[in-house]
Amino acid sequence: MCAVAVAVPVAAQEIFGDWIEGERHRLRIFAGAVPDAVPGTVTAFVEFAMDRGWKTYWKNPGTAGGIPPEFKFDGSKNVAKAEVLYPVPVVMSDKAGDVIGYREYAIFPVRITPADPALPVGLEMTANYGICEKLCVPAETTLLLTIPPGPLPAAGADAERAYSAVPRTGAELKPGDPTGLTVDRPGDVPGLIRLTATFPGDAAAAAMFLAVPDGRYLPLPVRGTAQGETITFDVAFTNADDLKALKGASVAVVMAGEKGQSEDRIVID
């Protein structure tokens, strides 16, 4: 009696890296197909599972301090571009201040453009990040994954939810996403920026977050007046010199509402 090897189509295979155990958390990388993926790209996902009460950070970690995540792909093969996408975070407040990030579980999608779509993608990703309960613990992990060419299996419900929670921009915008961002600098209040946008749906669900590429802390926008779906947020710098130090910087503005989320940019003048 002889054994027969059966070829399993790529669409039926699971493409998962191993779980890596860390301090009060574990993480892994996997790949799969999601609705609305950009044509010509493949999508990987960095999955964090943290102990109860532990959290990790968004690009702007908040007033309580923390370590914004950093992802590098220097050792990867057949990768023309790799972009880590950040789902809309939440604000977690305690006596130390506000933390902007993700509690106990998070998935970061990674949008990859292969140099040659006919060849496998060999990901070698180094992640530097912080894990926090009351104190922040720095961590560094290297994750490896080979993604075969061709159609991929569905990434699964958790990955799809994370991908759909990423702020959209440009041609990716959908009905219901916040739009129409405007900026005002009230002359009578030093250190204040006023941001206004349209948030379809319940005004109480509207939120804004700011980030700059170097990961430095920026104040959390505070929701102010609302006229229908047009809502104003105030960004108040305690020290006006901190705002002056941002002159010329490109600031990402993430806007989250009841029906969608988007990202726009402002330049501090």
N, C-alpha and C positions, 0 to 999 in steps of 0.2 A: 504494500500500500504506500503510495507516495503523497506527499503534501503538495498542494497547489497554491502558489502565491497569487493572491487576488489584488490587482491594482485598485487603490481607493482614489476616486477623483478628488482633486484639490478641494472642490466645493463641499466635500463631506469630511474633510480633515479638520482637526482642531489645531490652531497655531498659537500655542501658549508657551511662554518661558516658565522656568521654575519659580516658585515662591522663594524670596530671599527674606530670612528672618532678621529683624533689627530690634532695637530697644523699644519695647511696647508697641511694635507694629511689624508688619511684613508687607512686601510689595513684589509685584511681578509685571511683566510686559507681555502683551498678546496682540494679535492683529485680527481684523475681520472687516466685513462690509457693513456700512451704515447708509441709511437713506440720506440723500442730499450731499453725498461726498463730492468733492470737486473732481471733475473729469481729469484723468491723467495722473491721479494720486492714489496712494494706498494709505490706509489708516491703521496706526498702531495705538495702543492704549496702555498707559502706566496706571496700575491699580494699587491703591493704598488701602490697607485694612488696619485700623488702629484700635488699641484697647479702649474700653469704655472711659469716656471723659477726656481722651487725648485728641489732639487736633494737629493739623498742619496748615501752612500759610498760603495766602494768595500772593500776587506780585507785589502789592503794597501790604505789609503785614499788620498795620494798625498802630495805635498809640501805645499799646502794651509792649511793643518791641517784638522782635522775632526775626526769623531768617527766611527771606523770600526764596522760593525754589529756583534752582539753576540747572538746566539740562544741557549737556554737551554731547555731540555725536562725532567727535573727531576720528574715532577708529572705524567708522561705518564704511561699508562697501556698497557701491552702486547707488549712492544717495546724492542727488543734485541739491536737494533742499529738505530740511526737516524743521517743522514749525510746531512747537507745543502750544496747544489751545487750552484756555482756562475757562471752565464753566463759571457761571456767576457765583460768587462766594456768598457767605453769610457773615453777619457781624455777631461776635460773641463778646459780651461785656462782663467784666468783673471789677473788683476794686483796683486792679492794676491798670485798667483802661479797656480799650476796644481791641479785639483781635479780628482781623479780616481773614477768613480762610474756610476750612472744611473740617467738620467734626466727625471723627471716628471712621469715615469712609470717603474716598474720593477717587475719581478716575479722570486722568488728564489725556485727552486725545492728542495724537501726534500725526500731523498731516505730512506725508512723505511724497516727494516727487522723485521717482527713480531716474538715474542718469540714462538707463536703458531699460524700458519696460519689459523687454523680453527676457531679462535676467533676474535672478533672485536678488532681494535686498538683504544685505547683512548688517543688521543694526548692532552697534555697540554704543550704548547710551550710559553716560555717567551722570547720576543725579546727586546734587547737593541740596539739602533741605533741612528744615527743622521740624521736630516733633515736640509737642508741648502738652503738659497738663497744667502745672503751676510754674514750672521752669522749662526753658527751651533746651532741648537736646539736639545738637547738630549731628548730621548723619551724611554719609556718602556711600552710594551703592552703584555698582556697574551692572547693567542688565544687557543680556545678549538675546538676539532673536533673528532667525532666518525666515524671510517671507518669500514664498515661491511666487513666480510670475503668474498672471492669469487671475480669473475670478476667485474671490475669497469667500469662505463661509460667513454667514451672518455673525456679527460681533456679539449679539445678545442684548437683552433688554437693558441691563445696567449701562453698557457702553452706549447704546442708542440714547438713553436719557442724558448721559453726560454730554454727548455730541450735540444733542438738541438744545442743551442749556448753555452752549458757547455763544457769546455775543456775535451777532452778524453785522456785516458791513457791506457797503457797495451793492453789487449785483445779488448778493446773498440775502439781502433784507426781505422780510416777509410782512404781509399785512398784520398789524398788531405790534410790530416792533417799534420802540420809541424812535422818534425822528425830530428834525428841526432844531438841533442844538444851537443856542446862541449864548454869547458871553458878554457880560457887562462888568465894568470896574467902577463901582460907586465911588465918586471922588471924595466923599466926606468920611469914608471909612477905610483907613489904611489897612492893608493886609487882607482885603476882602475881594473875592471873586464871586460873581453871581451867574449861575448857569440856569438856563431855561430850556425846556424841551416838551414835546407832546408825548404823553404816555397813555395809549389807548386802554380803557378799562378803569378799574377802581383806583382812584388817586392814592389811597392808603397803601397800595402795593408797590408804589413807585420807589426806586432807590437808585443812587448813583455811587460809583467808586472811581477813584483816580489812581493812575500809576504812571511812572516814568521808567525808561529803560534801565536805569541804574538801581532800581529797587528801593530808593529812599522813601521815607515816610512822607505822605501827603495827608492833610486833614480829611476827615470823612465829611462829605457834603451833607448838610442838614436840610431836610425838606422844609420849605417855607410856604409861600402862598400858592394857591391853586385856583385857576379860572377854567372850570371844566376839566379838560384833559391836559391843559397847559400848566406845568408845574415848575416852580422856581426852587433851586437849591442854592444855599450859601456855603461857600468854602472859606473859612476864616482861619488865617494864619495868626497865631498868637504873637509872633514876632514878625513884623512887616519885612525885616531884612531877609527872612527865609523865603518870602515871596520874591523879593528882588533877586535872590540867588538863582531863581528859576528862569530868569529872563532869557528868552530864546529857546527854552526847552519845549519839546513836543510832548504833550500830556495826553495819555489815553483816557477817555471818558467812557466808562461802561454804564449803560442805562438799562435798568431792569424794571419791567412793569408786569401787570397781571397777565398780559397776552403775548409777551415776547421780550426779547432783549437785543441790544445793539451796542456797537462801539463806534465812537467818533473821536476826533482829535482836535485839540486846541493848541495854539502856540502862545506862551506867556510873553506879553509885550512889556 
